[in-house]
Amino acid sequence: MKLFFSPGACSLSPHIVLREAGLPFEAVKVDLATKQTADGADFKAINPKGYVPALQLDDGRVLTEGPAIVQYLADQVPAKQLAPASGSWERYRLQEWLNFISTEIHKQFSPLFNAAIPDAVKDLQKAKLAQRFGEIAPVLEKQDYLTGSQFSVADAYLFTVLSWSKYFHIDLNQWPGIARFVERVAARPAVIEALDAEAKAKKIA
C-alpha cells in the first residue's frame, strides 16, 4: 500500500493508524501547492481532488477521505481493535465521532489556514472550535479515549486536528480532559513514529 501524505496535514491520521495496525506501507510525500509527489508524479492523476490523504492499494485501487481510509485500515487487522466490528452499535458510535470530527472540528480549522480570510471571521471560527471542544471535554474527562478505554481510529483523527491548535494560539489546557488526551496519544509508540517520520519528510526539499 501507498499512503500519499503531506507533513502535518490531516493525512497524519491514517499514517498513525497504519503504524498502529502494523500494516506494511510506503509513505509518499505530496507537495500540495504543485500537486506533485516526491518523485515528480502528478498527484491529481492518483486523486483528482488534489488533496491528501489518498491510499493506493497494491492492485492500484485508490481510496480517499480520511474517515473512510482509517476504517478500511482498521478492518484489515480486526485483532488490533482499532474499530468495533462492522454492523455493531459501537461501530456506528465510532462513525458518529468520525463525522463529528470531520465536519465540526476539521472543517472549522480550515479557514484559519487561509491568509485571505478576515480576522473577524477567524475569530468566529475559533469561537466555534471552543464550543466544540467544550462538548468533547466532558467525554475525555470520564474516559481515556472517545469510545472508552480502547484507542480507536477516531482518536487518531481527533489527535491530528487538535495538533493544529498550536498554530493559532489555542490553549488546550482550557479543557484539561482534552489536554490529557493529547498527551496520552502523543506518548503512543506508533504516534511517535509517525510524527518523527513526518518531521524528517518535512526537512527534505
trRosetta pair geometry for C-beta under 8 A, 3 or more apart (Angstrom, degrees):
i j d omega theta_ij theta_ji phi_ij phi_ji
1 18 7.7 -150 93 -126 134 125
1 23 6.7 11 30 143 137 119
1 24 7.1 137 30 97 88 64
1 25 4.4 -39 81 -113 97 90
1 26 7.2 -177 95 24 48 70
1 55 6.2 -10 -173 -172 114 93
1 56 6.7 155 -160 81 60 54
1 57 5.8 -29 -107 -117 85 44
1 58 6.4 -68 -63 -43 53 77
2 25 6.7 150 -100 -170 21 84
2 26 4.8 -26 -109 69 75 97
2 27 7.8 153 -161 -96 63 14
2 28 5.2 19 -177 -9 110 123
2 55 7.2 159 81 -157 53 46
2 56 4.3 -2 54 54 102 105
3 11 6.9 141 165 -177 104 111
3 14 6.0 -173 -136 113 127 115
3 15 6.1 151 137 -88 156 73
3 18 6.2 -102 -44 -37 146 156
3 25 5.4 40 -12 162 102 135
3 26 7.3 -179 24 84 68 45
3 27 5.3 -23 67 -111 100 63
3 28 6.8 171 81 24 44 76
3 53 6.3 -27 -167 -160 89 116
3 54 7.7 153 -158 79 45 48
3 55 5.8 -15 -104 -105 67 75
4 11 7.2 -99 103 -129 52 149
4 28 5.0 -33 -101 76 64 104
4 30 5.2 52 178 -40 96 126
4 37 6.9 -82 -130 -105 106 108
4 43 6.6 136 -168 -140 143 108
4 46 6.4 133 -50 115 158 147
4 47 6.9 -157 69 -5 152 127
4 52 5.5 -140 116 -113 84 100
4 53 6.3 146 74 -160 69 59
4 54 4.2 4 44 55 122 94
4 55 7.6 -143 17 -69 79 30
4 56 7.1 65 -24 -12 103 102
5 9 6.8 178 -173 56 71 109
5 11 3.7 -178 -128 127 82 141
5 12 7.3 103 -157 -64 125 45
5 14 7.9 -149 -86 70 111 100
5 15 5.7 48 -101 -64 155 123
5 27 5.8 -32 26 -162 125 95
5 28 7.1 130 21 68 72 50
5 29 6.5 -46 75 -107 74 48
5 30 6.6 165 73 14 22 96
5 52 5.3 117 -125 -171 32 149
5 53 5.9 -4 -93 -111 71 92
5 198 7.3 -89 134 -107 134 104
5 201 7.9 56 93 110 110 167
6 9 4.1 52 72 -4 97 135
6 11 6.0 111 30 25 62 131
6 29 6.9 87 -106 -159 47 70
6 30 5.2 -70 -65 68 88 86
6 31 7.6 114 -112 -104 108 19
6 32 5.2 -7 -87 -35 158 111
6 52 5.0 172 0 22 92 146
7 29 7.2 -3 -30 -129 88 108
7 198 4.2 143 -130 -179 85 92
7 199 7.1 128 -153 -75 130 27
7 201 5.2 179 -66 86 117 105
7 202 4.0 -126 94 -69 172 98
8 12 6.7 4 -131 -47 15 127
8 163 7.5 -137 -149 116 76 126
8 198 6.5 151 -39 156 57 132
8 202 7.1 50 -16 -83 108 134
9 12 6.7 161 74 -17 45 86
9 32 7.3 126 -76 -47 149 142
9 52 5.5 88 103 74 145 119
9 53 7.7 162 107 -55 112 74
10 13 5.9 -15 174 2 67 113
10 52 7.1 169 63 103 78 83
10 53 6.8 -116 101 -18 81 91
10 66 5.5 -88 145 -57 113 149
10 106 6.4 45 -104 -140 135 123
10 157 7.8 22 -163 -143 93 79
10 160 5.9 96 -138 140 53 136
10 161 7.0 16 -109 -74 91 83
11 14 6.2 -49 -163 43 59 99
11 15 6.0 67 140 -27 74 108
11 52 4.1 -33 -53 144 131 119
11 53 3.6 131 -114 -75 89 96
11 66 7.3 -141 -95 -93 43 106
12 15 5.2 -61 -147 41 35 121
12 16 6.2 41 155 -24 70 101
12 156 8.0 -157 122 171 74 89
12 160 4.5 163 79 -123 108 112
12 163 7.3 -35 80 38 162 150
12 194 6.4 114 -160 149 80 125
12 195 7.7 39 -148 -85 121 66
12 198 6.4 -21 -103 -61 97 163
13 16 6.0 -53 -154 31 27 109
13 17 6.6 21 151 -15 61 108
13 53 7.4 -125 58 -13 88 140
13 66 5.2 56 70 -163 136 126
13 70 6.1 -61 141 -65 104 133
13 153 7.5 73 171 -175 101 79
13 156 4.8 116 -154 129 71 96
13 157 4.4 38 -133 -95 139 61
13 159 7.8 146 -102 62 77 84
13 160 4.3 -79 -62 -18 86 154
14 17 5.1 -54 -142 41 41 115
14 18 6.1 50 156 -27 70 98
14 53 5.1 -180 29 129 133 174
14 55 6.5 -118 171 -64 157 118
14 66 6.1 -142 -32 -138 103 76
14 69 4.6 -29 -91 120 140 127
14 70 5.3 -135 -92 -73 77 79
14 73 6.4 142 -147 -15 90 149
14 156 7.7 110 -65 130 23 138
15 18 6.0 -48 -150 29 28 112
15 19 6.9 19 154 -9 59 107
15 27 6.7 48 -122 -112 107 122
15 53 7.8 -159 -35 -102 82 138
15 194 4.6 127 129 -148 104 119
15 197 7.4 -154 -180 76 127 126
15 198 6.9 73 142 -58 167 117
16 19 6.0 -67 -157 41 31 105
16 20 6.1 31 150 -20 70 109
16 156 4.2 -176 86 -145 130 116
16 159 7.3 70 -51 72 174 130
16 160 7.3 -143 -1 -61 133 107
16 190 6.0 99 -164 129 68 103
16 191 5.5 14 -131 -100 114 69
16 194 4.7 -86 -84 -7 63 168
17 20 5.4 -52 -141 39 34 113
17 21 6.0 31 158 -18 66 110
17 69 7.9 146 62 122 145 89
17 70 4.8 169 -45 -133 168 90
17 73 4.9 106 132 93 121 146
17 74 6.8 -68 -166 -58 123 81
17 82 6.3 107 -146 -175 95 149
17 153 5.3 27 -104 -118 131 92
17 156 5.2 -161 -56 50 87 176
18 21 5.8 -61 -146 40 26 109
18 23 5.3 -90 -155 59 73 103
18 25 5.0 -46 -167 15 141 148
18 73 6.1 -90 -80 -147 62 147
19 22 7.4 40 -175 -71 32 38
19 190 3.8 156 115 -158 105 96
19 191 7.8 175 82 -55 133 30
19 193 5.2 179 -157 81 152 126
19 194 5.3 -142 7 -56 147 99
20 80 6.6 123 140 175 87 138
20 82 6.0 117 116 -96 127 129
20 151 7.3 -131 -145 118 144 127
20 156 7.1 -118 -7 -74 144 133
20 188 7.5 2 -95 151 102 137
20 190 4.3 146 -70 111 63 174
21 73 5.5 -132 -30 162 160 101
21 74 7.0 -136 -87 -97 122 41
21 76 6.6 57 -175 74 142 105
21 77 4.6 147 -159 32 95 142
21 80 5.5 -146 -120 19 60 171
21 82 6.3 -53 -78 -20 90 153
22 77 6.8 128 51 -117 91 166
22 80 7.3 -178 15 -82 101 136
23 73 6.5 -124 8 -154 152 97
23 76 6.2 45 -90 101 136 140
23 77 6.7 -139 -58 -29 99 129
27 197 6.5 103 30 153 167 133
27 201 7.2 -94 125 -75 127 148
28 37 5.3 -17 165 -153 112 121
28 38 6.3 -148 -167 18 67 105
28 39 7.7 -57 -148 4 105 102
29 37 6.9 123 81 -164 52 65
29 38 4.3 67 60 -51 97 117
29 201 5.1 177 -81 -175 130 123
29 204 7.5 169 8 76 169 117
30 35 7.5 -8 -176 -145 104 36
30 36 7.3 167 -153 89 64 31
30 37 5.6 -42 -99 -102 69 60
30 38 7.6 -87 -70 -30 31 73
30 43 5.1 73 -138 -100 117 150
30 52 5.5 166 47 -57 139 121
31 34 4.5 17 106 39 123 100
31 35 7.1 -65 87 -7 76 14
31 36 5.2 3 46 58 110 78
31 37 7.7 -172 12 -96 77 11
31 38 7.8 125 -26 -76 90 52
31 43 8.0 -168 52 -18 61 137
32 35 7.1 27 -155 -77 32 54
32 50 7.7 99 -152 155 74 84
32 51 6.8 34 -133 -120 112 67
32 52 7.1 -94 -83 1 108 101
35 42 6.8 18 127 -160 98 64
35 43 4.7 -134 179 49 68 106
35 44 5.1 13 172 -31 134 100
35 50 5.3 -49 -114 -143 121 98
36 40 5.9 -19 -177 -142 122 33
36 41 6.7 147 -159 70 71 38
36 42 6.6 -44 -107 -102 68 37
36 43 6.1 -158 -103 -15 12 97
37 40 6.9 -37 70 34 74 19
37 41 4.4 4 33 52 118 92
37 42 8.0 -25 1 34 90 9
37 43 5.5 134 -47 -73 79 90
37 46 7.7 59 -50 -1 125 144
38 204 7.7 25 -137 113 127 125
41 45 7.1 -99 165 49 95 121
41 46 7.4 64 129 -30 122 118
42 45 4.3 76 92 -7 105 110
42 46 7.7 166 102 -6 63 82
43 46 5.5 -59 -163 37 49 110
43 47 6.4 -22 160 43 83 88
43 50 6.7 95 104 -135 107 54
43 54 7.9 156 -171 22 96 144
44 47 6.8 -73 -126 79 35 52
44 48 5.5 55 -174 -122 79 42
44 50 5.1 -6 -94 -86 95 83
45 48 7.9 42 -102 -75 16 68
46 54 5.8 127 132 120 109 157
46 56 6.5 -64 -158 -69 116 126
46 62 6.0 162 179 -110 75 153
47 50 6.6 -161 105 -42 90 19
47 51 7.1 -95 120 52 134 41
47 52 7.8 136 49 -89 159 44
47 54 4.1 -135 -50 -81 135 145
47 62 6.4 -152 -76 160 78 141
47 64 5.3 116 -131 -87 121 131
49 64 6.3 130 24 177 136 163
53 64 7.2 172 95 -143 58 61
53 66 5.6 92 30 -86 112 78
53 69 5.8 -71 96 14 125 170
54 62 5.7 -5 -178 -170 108 109
54 63 7.3 156 -161 79 59 44
54 64 5.0 -24 -108 -96 79 84
55 62 6.9 152 79 -156 47 57
55 63 4.7 -15 61 60 102 94
55 64 7.6 -177 21 -78 71 37
55 69 4.9 140 -11 -134 131 114
55 72 7.2 -175 76 77 156 139
55 73 7.6 -142 -118 -58 162 104
56 60 6.8 -25 -172 -148 99 30
56 61 7.3 161 -153 85 55 38
56 62 5.0 -22 -99 -99 72 82
57 60 6.8 -30 73 38 78 21
57 61 4.7 6 36 58 119 87
57 62 7.5 -147 9 -75 77 33
57 63 7.4 62 -32 -6 100 100
63 68 6.0 -138 175 119 110 113
63 69 5.5 148 115 -93 113 78
63 72 5.9 20 137 -3 173 165
64 68 7.3 46 91 62 37 128
64 69 7.3 -35 -164 -52 14 111
65 68 4.5 57 86 17 104 113
65 69 6.6 171 85 -16 50 90
66 69 5.6 -60 -141 36 30 111
66 70 6.2 20 168 -15 69 106
66 102 7.3 176 66 -99 110 106
66 157 6.4 125 143 -114 127 112
67 70 6.3 -54 -141 36 28 104
67 71 6.6 25 160 -15 61 108
67 95 7.7 90 178 -136 125 67
67 98 4.1 113 -132 170 119 125
67 99 7.1 59 -122 -67 167 52
67 101 8.0 151 -80 68 112 106
67 102 5.8 -53 -36 -58 130 135
67 157 7.0 26 -86 -95 74 156
68 71 6.1 -62 -153 38 29 107
68 72 6.4 32 152 -21 66 108
69 72 5.7 -57 -152 35 31 113
69 73 6.4 27 154 -17 66 107
70 73 5.6 -52 -146 37 35 112
70 74 6.3 39 154 -22 66 104
70 82 7.7 -122 172 145 90 122
70 83 7.7 137 134 -57 85 125
70 98 7.6 -168 65 -118 125 130
70 153 3.8 144 153 -168 122 132
70 156 6.5 -179 -132 70 142 130
70 157 6.6 -111 -9 -52 165 109
71 74 5.6 -50 -145 35 33 113
71 75 6.4 32 156 -19 64 107
71 83 5.8 90 -130 -96 68 167
71 94 7.9 131 -101 124 104 125
71 95 7.8 24 -86 -89 142 87
71 98 7.5 -32 -49 -74 111 168
71 153 6.4 -159 -70 67 52 164
72 75 6.0 -63 -154 36 28 110
72 76 7.0 34 149 -29 62 100
73 76 5.7 -49 -159 19 37 115
73 77 7.6 -13 160 20 64 97
73 82 7.3 -41 107 95 89 151
73 153 7.4 136 68 -101 103 132
74 77 7.1 -90 -162 56 33 75
74 78 7.6 66 153 -95 70 50
74 80 7.2 -128 -145 78 67 111
74 82 3.9 -136 -122 89 100 106
74 83 3.6 84 135 3 154 113
74 152 7.6 21 -114 -162 146 77
74 153 5.2 -92 -52 -39 131 129
75 78 6.6 11 -147 -68 42 86
75 83 6.7 -40 -56 61 69 131
75 86 6.7 32 -110 -44 122 117
77 80 4.5 36 122 1 110 118
77 82 7.1 52 80 9 96 118
78 81 7.3 45 172 -70 52 46
78 85 7.2 42 -146 -97 125 74
81 84 7.9 22 -157 -85 75 45
81 150 5.6 -77 137 -168 122 137
81 152 7.8 -78 140 -94 70 78
82 151 7.3 -28 -119 110 67 79
82 152 5.7 121 -177 -143 48 53
82 153 5.2 70 158 -44 99 86
83 91 6.6 56 164 -122 95 85
83 94 5.7 123 -144 165 85 169
83 152 5.9 96 -87 -156 50 103
83 153 5.5 -9 -65 5 99 116
84 88 5.0 -104 145 71 117 130
84 90 3.6 169 -103 105 172 111
84 91 4.4 -134 84 -64 101 68
84 93 7.6 50 16 50 144 97
84 94 5.9 -176 20 -20 99 132
84 147 7.4 -148 -32 178 112 154
84 152 7.8 -20 -22 -117 73 135
85 88 4.5 82 70 -17 88 125
85 90 7.5 68 36 63 69 109
85 91 6.2 -93 82 -48 41 122
86 91 5.7 108 -118 -121 29 168
87 91 6.4 54 34 37 24 146
88 91 4.7 107 58 -5 77 99
88 92 7.6 -144 98 -1 49 81
89 92 5.9 -56 -160 35 38 109
89 93 6.7 42 144 -21 67 103
90 93 5.4 -49 -152 33 38 116
90 94 6.6 44 149 -22 65 100
90 147 6.8 82 -167 -168 96 127
91 94 5.5 -49 -154 32 37 115
91 95 6.5 36 148 -17 66 103
92 95 5.4 -49 -146 38 38 112
92 96 6.4 50 148 -28 64 99
93 96 5.3 -45 -151 27 34 119
93 97 6.8 33 151 -15 63 100
93 147 6.2 120 115 -121 118 101
94 97 5.8 -55 -156 36 34 109
94 98 6.4 33 149 -19 67 105
94 147 6.0 -10 -85 -78 81 141
94 152 6.0 -116 -124 161 116 150
94 153 7.2 64 -175 54 121 95
94 154 5.6 -149 -155 -34 76 125
95 98 5.4 -49 -142 37 37 113
95 99 6.2 36 157 -18 66 104
96 99 6.1 -59 -151 37 26 108
96 100 6.3 27 152 -20 63 109
97 100 5.5 -55 -145 36 32 113
97 101 6.2 31 158 -18 67 105
97 146 5.0 96 -137 154 154 143
97 147 6.9 -106 -12 -60 153 91
97 154 4.1 31 110 -146 131 147
97 158 7.6 -52 170 -50 110 118
98 101 6.0 -54 -147 37 28 109
98 102 6.2 29 155 -20 63 111
98 153 7.3 8 -86 106 117 102
98 154 5.5 -110 -64 -101 73 91
98 157 6.3 82 -124 36 74 165
99 102 5.6 -56 -145 37 31 113
99 103 6.1 2 168 3 68 113
100 103 6.7 -71 -138 48 21 90
100 104 5.2 -29 -173 28 64 124
100 105 7.3 48 137 -5 69 101
100 132 8.0 165 170 -157 97 114
101 104 7.1 -56 -96 54 12 83
101 105 5.1 -40 -151 41 53 121
101 106 6.0 62 147 -23 69 102
101 154 6.7 165 -13 -159 142 82
101 157 5.0 106 119 124 157 118
101 158 5.4 -110 -111 -81 135 73
101 161 6.3 169 -175 16 99 146
102 105 7.7 42 4 49 9 79
102 106 5.1 -28 -142 32 34 133
102 107 6.9 40 153 -19 54 102
102 157 7.7 -36 -60 174 75 140
103 106 7.3 15 -28 49 14 94
103 107 5.6 -16 -148 21 35 130
104 107 7.4 23 -34 47 11 95
104 108 6.4 5 169 -23 37 121
104 132 5.0 162 149 -118 107 139
105 108 5.8 -58 -141 33 22 111
105 109 6.7 22 158 -20 59 104
105 129 6.8 84 -132 -129 68 84
105 132 5.6 -166 -79 128 83 150
105 158 7.4 40 79 -126 165 71
105 161 5.1 103 130 128 114 151
105 162 7.9 -25 175 -63 138 67
106 109 6.1 -63 -161 30 28 109
106 110 7.1 42 147 -41 63 96
106 157 7.9 -52 -59 174 123 101
106 161 5.0 -101 -85 -104 70 140
107 110 5.3 -23 -150 0 45 123
108 111 7.7 -51 -176 24 36 98
108 125 5.4 158 -179 -165 79 88
108 128 5.2 -143 -140 101 132 117
108 129 5.0 167 125 -72 135 85
108 132 6.8 175 10 5 161 147
109 112 5.5 -63 -169 29 53 119
109 113 7.1 46 146 -22 80 101
109 125 7.5 134 -96 163 22 123
109 129 7.0 77 -70 -93 71 133
109 161 6.1 -167 -8 -163 150 98
109 164 5.3 68 -158 96 145 150
109 168 7.9 -158 -141 -4 85 147
110 113 6.2 -62 -165 27 38 108
110 114 7.3 32 147 -22 67 107
111 114 5.4 -57 -156 28 48 117
111 117 4.8 116 -179 -105 94 169
111 121 6.4 -93 158 132 143 112
111 122 6.4 -156 121 -96 103 69
111 125 5.2 -160 66 -73 119 156
112 117 7.5 -86 -89 67 23 144
112 122 5.5 101 -108 -140 71 101
112 125 5.8 -153 -55 103 93 145
112 126 7.4 92 -90 -63 126 84
112 164 7.7 127 80 150 133 122
112 167 7.6 126 132 101 121 110
112 168 5.2 -27 -179 -87 141 145
113 167 7.9 23 -92 120 80 148
114 117 4.4 80 89 -14 106 109
117 121 5.1 -106 176 80 98 128
117 122 5.7 116 116 -56 114 93
118 121 4.9 94 65 5 83 101
118 122 7.1 -149 101 -4 44 88
119 122 5.3 -55 -147 38 38 114
119 123 6.3 45 152 -26 69 100
120 123 5.7 -48 -152 29 31 114
120 124 6.9 33 148 -18 61 101
121 124 5.6 -52 -157 33 37 113
121 125 6.6 39 146 -20 66 102
122 125 5.4 -50 -150 33 38 114
122 126 6.5 39 151 -20 67 102
122 168 7.8 -147 178 -146 115 126
123 126 5.7 -51 -149 35 33 111
123 127 6.5 37 150 -21 64 103
124 127 5.6 -52 -150 34 34 114
124 128 6.5 34 151 -19 65 103
125 128 5.6 -53 -151 35 34 111
125 129 6.4 36 150 -20 65 104
126 129 5.5 -50 -148 35 35 114
126 130 6.4 40 151 -23 65 102
126 168 6.7 -157 -96 147 113 130
126 170 6.5 -162 -144 -88 103 113
127 130 5.6 -49 -149 32 32 114
127 131 6.7 37 149 -21 62 101
128 131 5.5 -50 -154 32 35 115
128 132 6.5 30 151 -15 66 105
129 132 5.7 -57 -149 39 34 108
129 133 6.1 37 152 -21 68 105
129 170 6.8 -47 111 -126 138 155
130 133 5.6 -50 -144 36 31 113
130 134 6.4 37 152 -23 61 105
130 170 7.8 -149 -74 -145 84 114
130 174 7.7 -29 -137 104 98 151
131 134 5.6 -58 -157 33 30 115
131 135 6.9 27 148 -19 63 104
132 135 5.5 -53 -154 32 38 112
132 136 6.6 31 151 -15 68 104
133 136 5.8 -58 -147 39 36 107
133 137 6.1 51 153 -40 68 102
133 172 7.6 -139 -151 -129 142 75
133 174 7.6 66 120 86 140 109
133 175 5.2 -140 156 -27 109 158
133 178 6.0 -27 -163 -53 100 164
134 137 5.8 -36 -139 15 30 121
134 175 6.9 -140 -87 -95 48 124
135 138 7.5 -54 -172 22 29 100
136 139 5.7 -64 -169 36 50 114
136 140 6.2 26 148 -7 82 112
136 146 7.8 -45 -152 -110 101 96
136 158 7.5 160 -154 -146 151 135
136 175 7.6 55 79 171 89 152
136 177 7.9 -162 122 99 74 116
136 178 6.3 72 102 -85 111 111
137 140 6.0 -71 -147 47 32 100
137 141 6.2 41 155 -31 70 103
137 175 4.0 -117 -98 -159 127 114
137 176 7.6 81 -158 48 112 55
137 177 4.7 126 -164 52 68 118
137 178 5.4 -63 -99 -29 80 101
138 141 5.4 -48 -146 26 35 118
138 142 6.8 24 159 -13 63 106
138 177 7.1 145 -80 24 11 164
139 142 6.3 -71 -162 38 30 103
139 143 6.7 -43 167 42 67 99
139 146 6.5 31 136 -135 137 56
139 177 7.5 147 70 144 49 146
140 143 6.9 -81 -123 67 34 62
140 144 7.8 11 -148 -175 72 13
140 145 7.9 5 -113 -122 84 11
140 146 7.5 -28 -74 -83 90 55
140 175 7.9 68 65 150 124 107
140 177 3.7 138 97 153 91 108
140 178 5.7 103 69 -74 152 50
140 180 7.1 167 152 67 110 96
140 181 4.6 -49 -157 -53 141 130
141 176 7.3 65 -100 83 94 92
141 177 3.8 -85 -63 -79 66 137
142 177 8.0 9 2 -131 51 141
143 148 5.4 -81 -173 -141 149 32
143 149 6.4 -104 -163 -63 103 56
144 148 7.7 17 48 135 82 36
144 149 5.6 62 32 -130 116 51
144 151 7.9 -61 119 -66 113 72
144 181 7.5 139 -178 -111 49 77
144 184 6.2 -155 -164 172 94 164
145 148 6.3 -6 68 67 92 35
145 149 6.7 92 26 -161 102 8
145 150 6.3 -95 55 79 144 34
145 151 5.3 -167 -91 -96 154 45
145 152 6.3 132 154 12 136 84
145 154 7.9 118 168 78 100 97
145 155 4.9 -50 -149 -76 106 137
145 181 7.5 123 -103 -137 45 104
146 152 6.7 -90 56 49 101 114
146 154 4.8 -86 60 109 148 125
146 155 5.7 -165 4 -71 103 78
146 158 6.4 141 -51 -14 131 151
147 150 6.5 -39 87 66 105 89
147 152 5.2 34 20 -2 130 145
147 154 6.5 108 -28 43 106 134
147 155 8.0 -101 11 -39 89 100
151 155 5.2 -96 -154 53 72 151
151 156 7.9 77 172 -44 100 82
151 185 7.5 136 -127 -111 118 86
151 188 7.1 92 -115 -95 165 151
152 155 5.4 112 56 2 60 97
152 156 7.7 -112 111 -1 43 87
153 156 5.4 -46 -154 31 45 116
153 157 6.5 44 149 -18 69 103
154 157 5.7 -55 -152 37 36 112
154 158 6.2 34 152 -18 69 106
155 158 5.7 -50 -140 39 33 109
155 159 6.1 38 158 -21 65 106
155 181 7.7 -134 -145 -176 100 109
155 185 6.0 -168 160 -100 107 129
156 159 5.9 -54 -147 36 26 112
156 160 6.5 31 152 -24 60 107
156 185 7.7 172 -95 -160 44 130
156 191 7.8 -159 -120 -92 82 99
157 160 5.7 -54 -153 30 31 115
157 161 6.7 16 158 -7 65 105
158 161 6.3 -62 -149 42 31 99
158 162 6.0 30 156 -19 67 113
158 181 7.6 -33 117 143 127 136
159 162 5.8 -61 -144 40 27 111
159 163 6.5 39 155 -35 62 101
159 181 7.6 -139 -86 138 84 94
159 182 6.4 140 -130 -121 81 64
159 185 4.3 -124 -95 119 140 157
159 186 7.3 175 -157 -58 125 68
159 191 7.0 -59 139 -128 159 135
160 163 5.9 -52 -161 16 28 115
161 164 6.0 -41 -170 14 46 114
162 165 5.7 -16 -176 -15 57 116
162 172 6.6 59 -174 -98 109 143
162 178 6.9 -165 -133 179 142 109
162 181 7.9 97 18 96 176 110
162 182 5.7 -130 121 -91 139 114
163 166 7.1 -33 177 11 51 106
163 182 7.6 149 -77 -142 67 115
164 167 5.5 -43 -173 23 65 117
164 168 7.1 28 144 3 82 107
165 168 6.4 -85 -160 50 38 90
165 170 3.9 -96 -161 73 92 109
165 171 7.8 171 155 -54 121 10
165 172 5.5 88 105 -50 166 103
166 169 7.8 38 -166 -74 34 30
166 170 7.6 -89 -59 50 24 74
171 174 5.5 101 95 -23 89 96
172 175 6.1 -61 -173 50 64 91
172 178 5.2 -117 -173 110 104 111
172 179 4.7 149 121 -83 98 80
172 182 6.2 52 121 -6 161 148
173 176 6.8 25 -162 -88 55 60
173 179 4.9 51 -95 -79 51 152
175 178 4.0 35 105 19 115 118
175 179 6.5 154 84 -18 62 85
176 179 5.5 -55 -142 38 34 113
176 180 6.2 32 160 -17 68 105
177 180 6.0 -55 -148 38 29 108
177 181 6.4 35 150 -24 62 106
178 181 5.4 -51 -149 32 34 117
178 182 6.5 36 153 -21 65 101
179 182 5.9 -50 -152 31 32 111
179 183 6.7 29 151 -14 63 105
180 183 5.6 -54 -149 39 36 112
180 184 6.1 40 151 -24 68 107
181 184 5.6 -56 -147 35 30 114
181 185 6.3 21 159 -13 66 107
182 185 6.2 -58 -145 40 28 104
182 186 6.0 30 157 -22 64 113
183 186 5.7 -57 -142 37 27 114
183 187 6.5 27 158 -23 61 108
184 187 6.2 -64 -159 30 26 110
184 188 7.7 39 145 -37 58 92
185 188 5.8 -35 -165 0 44 115
185 191 5.8 127 156 -76 73 165
186 191 5.9 -133 -132 122 28 139
186 192 7.5 80 171 -71 57 75
186 195 7.8 24 -145 -29 80 155
187 191 7.5 43 54 61 21 126
187 192 7.4 6 -159 -49 23 111
188 191 4.3 80 67 7 95 110
188 192 6.9 -166 88 -10 47 84
189 192 5.6 -55 -147 36 33 113
189 193 6.3 34 155 -20 66 105
190 193 5.6 -52 -149 36 32 114
190 194 6.4 32 153 -19 65 106
191 194 5.8 -53 -146 37 32 110
191 195 6.2 29 156 -16 66 108
192 195 6.0 -58 -146 40 27 108
192 196 6.2 28 156 -19 64 110
193 196 5.9 -58 -146 37 27 110
193 197 6.2 26 157 -19 64 108
194 197 5.8 -56 -147 36 29 110
194 198 6.3 22 157 -15 64 109
195 198 5.9 -58 -145 39 29 107
195 199 6.2 33 155 -22 65 107
196 199 5.7 -54 -146 34 30 112
196 200 6.5 28 155 -17 64 105
197 200 5.9 -56 -152 36 30 110
197 201 6.3 30 151 -19 64 108
198 201 5.4 -51 -144 37 35 114
198 202 6.3 43 153 -28 65 101
199 202 5.7 -49 -150 27 30 114
199 203 7.0 30 152 -20 60 103
200 203 5.9 -56 -157 30 35 111
200 204 7.0 32 149 -21 65 104
201 204 5.8 -56 -155 30 37 111
